[in-house]
Amino acid sequence: MKRFSPSVLVGIVTAALLLSLLLSSVISGDNIYVQLNKFKDVLSLTEKYYVDDVDTQKLVEAAINGLLENLDPHSVYIPASQLPRVTEEFQGSFEGIGIEFDILSDTLTVVSPISGGPSEALGIFAGDKIVRINDTGAVGIKREDVLRKLRGPKGSRVRVAISRAGTKGFLEFEIVRDKIPLYSVDVSFMVNDEIGYIRINRFSQTTRDEFVSGLDKLKQQGMRKLILDLRDNPGGFLDQAYKITDELLPQGKKVVYTKGRRPEFSEEYVTSGNGRYDGGSLIVLVSHGSASASEIVAGAIQDWDRGLIVGETTFGKGLVQRQFDLGDGSAFRLTIARYYTPSGRLIQRPYGKSVNDYRTAAFERSEEEGENIEHTVEGDSGRPLFKTASGRTVYGGGGITPDHIIRFERYTDYTVRLRSRAIDVEYGNRYLDRHGRELRDRYRNDVKRFQKEFSITDTMMEEVLALAKTKGIEFNKEQYEKDTRRIRAIIKSQIARNLFGNEGRFRIFLAEDNQFLKATALFPEAEKIVGIR
């Protein structure tokens, strides 16, 4: 066996190391390791020599945010403190006592018990005031303390004392915490003998199951026409958008496809043919706040001429993110692919100069109302042109522009202030304090009777205005008179929510919703769209 001298061995090892470094530099290009060392040096020297004490975690998080902001508006960092809440929203459940709450005049007030939760099962009502949690008073409690004290592991117990109008003393409840569903389908009900209505507020892990449950219920009630409301739905899981669309399109139709720099992120989604509503009349309501997964559904329906898209042009987000969890409990979402509608449209808008400009631009579009079947509204926009299954022209690069444009009737500043200060919620609870038992005895579960018979009187409106004045909201006669019909609807819908849950709220609210009302009259046009496929 041939032996090498120590000097030769050193030469071989040195040459190998130099070759390795040279290859690494060639392969990695900018050499991520050099850049990481640069960042480490800057952080270390800053921590050592800066004039004041340095919070290194804050600096690192700022650096991460800066890095992601230089990629696109949808690649974001999620601090450890925010991750549980963000994750919870899309998991479709949490563990706790099952109430929606608000803090009104320093009092923890039940806005609504969550359907199927332990609070509802025990008979806790909307408008109930929680004055004690275990042995600690709850008056003046902070919102973050409510979550800390009322949420907890399934099977654990918490005692609450409740003040209820018309009942002497406090009501004592021992609540066994449970897994509480967070519904992404706000409501599903029959508008009349033919038209069903389903509203989806986001696309979480349970959305398809919730949607199917609503569809089956409405079909049993004789639904022949469906309004799917995706207005202000910010999106969520891509696979749930596919599964919803799979229920609406016949077999073998491409719903969406993705393209990434890495081949494993390029996918194609095609319908299975097992849809529960793949032939009935369909209208999809969208708004400037409809984004991402909402646009996947609307884009596929439009591209296949399956139904009518109604409302305002959607946000324009055509990027797919994947979440990467970090060791300290934080995470970041990184854009890994772009998605395209069946016709090949990338609906992502240009990013613009700043994230703020990018986000606000979606809500500042000026669109001409009316029929837009051939999409002449976008004709001079410079956006790329595509064709639907029937040959209609549609456009990419700027969201989904509806087939029939209906602008939402904006509220006056006075009405916006009323809603932002939760005057409707507080007044609804006060009214329920005085009349809750009477209303429940009279209407029981008959929301349609309530909708028909109950009205907001002038005296009630005077009480609303007086409450607003105590909250520092200056009365504006001109704006009030312009919006008085809708303000009455807002108050009535809040009382209906307290009595009947979301169905009560939406039935009343939709009766004054100009986009919804006009959409109900557009089914003949929707059927023409289907007929030209």
Residue, then its C-alpha position, 0 to 999 in steps of 0.5 A: m500500500k502506497r503511503f503519503s507524507p504528511s506534507v502531501l496529505v496537507g496539500i491534498v486536504t487543502a486543495a480539496l477544501l479550496l475546490s469545495l469552497l470554489l464549487s460552493s460559490v459557483i453553485s450557490g451564486d450569491n452564497i447564502y452563507v456569506q450573507l448569513n454571516k454578514f447579518k450575524d456580524v451586524l446583529s452581534l456588533t449592534e448588540k455589543y456597541y449600540v448606545d442603548d440597550v438592544d432588544t435583539q428579538k425585536l431587531v431580528e423580527a424587523a429584519i424578517n419583516g423587511l426581507l419578506e416585504n421585499l418579496d410580495p405583499h402576501s409573504v408575511y411573518i407571524p409572531a408567536s403571540q399571534l400564531p395561535r389566533v391566526t391558526e385557530e381561525f382556519q382550523g375551524s375550532f377552538e376549546g372554550i365555553g362557546i360564546e361570541f362576546d363584547i365589552l360594552s360599558d365595561t361589562l362582559t356581554v354575551v353577543s351570541p352563544i355559539s351553536g352547538g357549544p356548552s353555553e348554548a346547551l346550558g341556556i345562556f342567552a344573547g344579552d346576558k352579562i357575565v359579572r364574575i368568572n370563578d371567584t373574580g369579578a369581571v366588571g372592567i375586564k380586558r378583552e385579552d383576559v376574557l380569552r385567558k379565563l374563559r378558554g381552556p382545555k376540553g373537559s375543564r370547568v369554569r364557573v360564571a355568574i350572569s346578570r340577566a334582565g328580568t331575573k333577580g340576583f345572579l344566575e350561576f353556571e358551571i360550564v364544562r369547556d368543549k371543542i367549539p366550532l368556528y363556522s366559515v358558513d355564516v348562514s344558509f336559508m331559503v329566501n323564498d320557495e325557489i332561491g337558496y342563500i349561502r354565505i361563506n366568510r372564509f375558507s377553513q378546514t371545515t368549509r366544504d363540509e359546512f357548505v355541503s350541509g347547507l346545500d343538502k338542507l336547502k335542496q330538501q326545502g326545494m331550492r332550484k336557484l342558489i345565491l352564493d355570497l363570497r363578498d368580503n371573503p379574504g380566502g383561505f385554504l386552496d383545497q377548500a376552494y377546489k372542493i366547493t367548486d367541485e360541488l358546483l361543476p360537472q365532471g372533468k372541469k379544471v378548477v384551478y392550477t398552480k405554477g411554482r419555481r419548484p415543480e412540486f408546487s405546480e398542481e392541477y385540480v379537476t372536478s370529480g363529477n360528484g357535485r351536489y349542485d352542478g346544474g342548478s341556477l347559480i349567482v355568485l356575489v363578490s366584492h372588492g374584499s373577495a380575495s384568493a380562494s374566493e377568486i378561485v371559485a368565482g373565476a372557475i364559475q365564470d370561465w366555465d359559464r356556469g353561472l353569473i358573477v355579480g357585484e364588484t371586481t374582486f381584490g386580485k390575489g393570485l398567489v399561493q402561500r405555504q406556512f413554515d413554523l419556526g422554533d420559537g413558536s412563530a411562523f412565516r407564510l411564503t409565496i410558493a406559486r401563482y394560481y391560474t383560473p381554467s382559462g389561464r388567467l392569473i388574477q394577481r394585480p401588480y404589487g405597486k410601490s407599497v403594501n399600503d398602496y397595493r391594498t387600498a387600490a383594490f377598494e378605490r376602483s371606479e366601475e360603471e354599473g350594469e350588464n357586463i356579459e361581454h366584459t366591455v368594462e375592462g376592454d381598455s384596461g391593458r389587461p391580458l385577454f382570455k376566453t370562457a368556455s363559450g367564447r366570451t371575453v374575460y380579463g386577467g391581471g386584476g381580479i375577477t370583474p363581474d358579469h353584472i356590476i352592482r356597486f354596494e350602496r356605501y354608508t354615510d360617515y354618520t352610519v359608519r360611526l354608529r357601527s364602529r362604536a357598536i351602537d347597534v349591539e349595545y342598543g340591541n342588548r339594552y332593548l333585549d334587557r327590557h323586552g327579551r322575554e316578551l319577544r321570545d314568548r311572542y316569536r319563539n323560533d319564527v324568524k319569518r314572522f319577526q321579519k314581517e311583524f316587528s318594526i323599529t319605531d320612532t321612539m326606538m330611533e330616538e333612543v338610538l340617537a340618544l345613546a350615540k350622543t352619550k358616546g360622543i357621536e355628533f348628530n348629522k341630520e342630513q346623513y341620518e335622513k339619507d341612511t335612516r332606512r338602513i340604520r333601522a335595518i341595522i338595529k332590527s338585524q341586531i335584535a334579530r341576531n340576539l333572538f334567532g342567531n345569524e339567520g335572523r341577522f342576515r334575513i333582516f340585513l339582506a332585505e336592505d342590501n342593494q346588491f343582494l336584492k338586484a341579484t335575486a332578479l338576475f336569475p334569467e340572465a344567469e340561466k342564459i349564461v349556462g345556456i350558452r356553454 
